[in-house]
Amino acid sequence: MKTKTILLLTIALFLIGGMGCEKKEDSTITKLTGTRWELAGIMDVKMNQLKKLTPEGAYWFKFISETEG
């Protein structure tokens, strides 16, 4: 009897825990695949200034695939 009770409690905990781990879709995430991003400059937070990079357009990256984090 004690073994059945422990087994049922364990199963119940796994079921309750599994319900809390449902994957939810977040509609605010934008797909980045195929987009190209350019580094505008380096921000000096203390001075609140953006130091522009030269030559402009020299630093960029492109997302070629989606991955889950």
C-alpha positions in Angstrom: 0.0 0.0 0.0 2.8 2.4 0.9 4.6 1.7 -2.4 1.4 2.4 -4.4 0.9 5.7 -2.6 4.5 6.8 -3.3 4.2 5.7 -7.0 0.9 7.6 -7.4 2.4 10.8 -5.8 5.4 10.6 -8.0 3.3 10.2 -11.2 1.1 13.1 -10.0 4.1 15.3 -9.5 5.5 14.5 -13.0 2.1 15.3 -14.6 1.7 18.6 -12.7 5.3 19.6 -13.5 4.9 18.6 -17.1 1.9 20.9 -17.5 4.0 23.9 -16.2 6.6 23.3 -18.9 4.4 23.8 -21.9 6.0 25.7 -24.8 4.3 29.0 -25.5 4.6 30.9 -28.8 5.7 34.5 -28.3 4.2 36.7 -30.9 6.6 39.5 -30.2 9.6 37.7 -31.5 10.6 38.7 -35.0 12.1 36.2 -37.4 15.7 37.3 -38.2 16.4 34.8 -41.1 17.5 36.7 -44.2 18.0 40.0 -42.4 21.3 42.0 -42.5 22.4 44.1 -39.5 25.0 46.8 -39.6 27.0 47.9 -36.5 26.3 51.7 -36.3 29.0 52.4 -33.7 30.2 51.9 -30.2 28.1 53.4 -27.4 29.8 55.2 -24.5 27.2 54.7 -21.8 28.8 57.1 -19.3 28.9 60.0 -21.8 25.7 58.9 -23.6 27.4 59.2 -27.0 27.6 56.9 -30.0 31.0 56.8 -31.6 30.4 56.1 -35.3 32.6 53.6 -37.0 34.5 54.4 -40.2 34.3 53.4 -42.9 30.5 53.2 -42.7 29.1 49.8 -43.5 32.3 48.0 -42.7 30.9 45.9 -39.8 27.8 43.9 -40.5 26.3 40.4 -40.1 23.5 38.4 -41.7 21.2 35.8 -40.1 21.1 32.8 -42.4 19.1 30.4 -40.2 16.9 30.2 -37.1 17.9 28.3 -34.0 16.2 27.8 -30.7 17.9 29.1 -27.6 
